[in-house]
């Protein structure tokens, strides 16, 4: 059999930097497109392992702004991204994707469910804007995991001058049979 030999001139730190460089090269093309739910990366069949150190570096790479994000990888029916929010968001509802996210840093209030007055259609089966009425409210903190099924209205509200970082999985809703 083939025995893999380690290059004595390649330190673990250098290998880590090369892995980060590859990860950032692959993900650099997707920012606002990922926010619009449009997968932009080629479909992968690779296993992905992101360490807490890598997730922190990805979060730190996001520029400040109302809402920024970077798509990381895409599989059939699924993609993931890292997001940063520096202000409260507007209501959103995704017809085609379930959102699953893991809070990395910061705190926010999540409004979800209820009905929405005044929402507007956006591309890709998205609805945005308007006012959620009769929503349930939850406080989110680092380590919390949130699952928002397709079709459920939701909105993140941040304390003033706070930032909120979260790792997101977008899972495509199965086609109706």
N, C-alpha and C positions, 0 to 999 in steps of 0.2 A: 504494500500500500504506500500511498504518498504521505510523507511526513512533512507537515508545515514547519518551516524554520523561521525563527524570529530574527529579524535584522537587528544586530546589537546597536546599530546607529539610530534606530527609531525608538525613542522613549515613549512610555505610555502618554506623557503630556503631549508629545508631537502627534501621536495617533489620535488623541482626543481633539486636538486643534484641527487636524485633517477631517475628522468626522463632522465637527461643527461646520467647517468650511463647506463640505458637501451638503450638509443639511440646509445651510443658509442659501447655497446656490440653488438647490432644488426648490426651496420655498420662496425665493426672492420675488418671483413673478406674480404672486397672488396677495393682494392686499384688499382693496375695495371690492374686487370681484368676489372674493370669498365672503365678504359681508353681504353681497347680493345673492348668496347661495349658489353661485355658478361655479362648479368645480372646474379648475383651470389646469390642474396637473394631470399627467397621464395616469391611467389606472395602474396600480401596483399589485403585486402578489407577494410582496415582501413582508416579513415580520418586522415590526417596529417596536423598539424598546426606547423609551425616553426616561432618563433618570431625572430626579428632582433637580440636579445641577443643570442638566440640559434645559428643562422646562424654565428654570429661573433665567438662564441666558436668553432663551427665546423671548420671554416676557420683557427682559431688559432691552431687547433689540427693538421693541415697538416704540414708535415715536409718540409723544404726547398728542392728544387730540380728543375730540368729543368721543369718537369710537374708532379704534384702529384694530386691524387684525391681519394675521398672516396664515394662509393655508399651509399646512405642513406636508400632508400626504393624503393620497386618495386611493381607495379600493373600490371595488364594485359595490355600489349602494351606500357608500360611507366615505366621508372625509373628515379630517380633523384640522383644527386651527388653534392658534393662541390669540386671545383678544384682550384689549385694554380699553377701558372706558374711563374717561375723566369727567364726564357729566352724566346726568340722568338721561336715559334713553326715552324714545317715544314708544308707544304701544307697537307691538309687532305680532303677526300671526303667520305661520308658515303652513301652507297646505300640503307641501310635498316632503317636508323634513321634520323629524323629531330632533329636538335639541337635547343633548346630554352634556352638562358641563360640570367641571370640577373647579371650585374656587381656589385660586392660587394665593392671592393677596388682596387685602382690603375687605371692606364690608359694603353691603348694599341691602336694600329691601326689594324683594321680588313681589310684584303684583301678578296674579295669574287667575285664569278662569273668568267667569262673569260674561257680560256682553259688552260690545263696543259700539259707541255712537261716533259716526263721522270717520271711519277708517277709509283709506283709499287703496285701491289695487296698485301693486308694483309688479315689475317683471318677475317671472318665475314662480307664480302662485303665491306671492307674498302680499300681505296687507299691512299697512303702516298708518300711524297717526290716529287721531281721535281720542276718545276718553273711555277707559275701562270702567264699567259700573258693576258693583256686586262682586268684585274680585276678592280672592283670598290673599292675605299678605304674609310673607315669611321673611325673617332676617337671615341673611347669608353671611357666612364667615369662612376663612380659609379651612380647606378640608371638606367642606360641604359638597355633596353631589346632588345635582338637580336633573330631573328628567321631565321634559315638557313635550308631550306627544304632539304630533302634527295636528293643527287646527285649534290649539289652545291659545287664546290671547295671553300675552305676557309683556311685562315692562320692568326694567331695572331702574331703581331710584337710588342715587348716591348722596351721601352727605356732602355739603359744600366743600370744595377744595380737596376732595379725596379721589383716589384712583382705585379702580377695581380691575383685577387681572383674573382671567379664567380660561381654562383649557376646554375646548368645545369639540364634541363629536356631533356631526350632522349625519343622521341616519335616514336614508331615503325611505319614504313610505312605500310599502309593497303595492304593486299594481293591482287594481281590482280584478277579481276573477269572475 
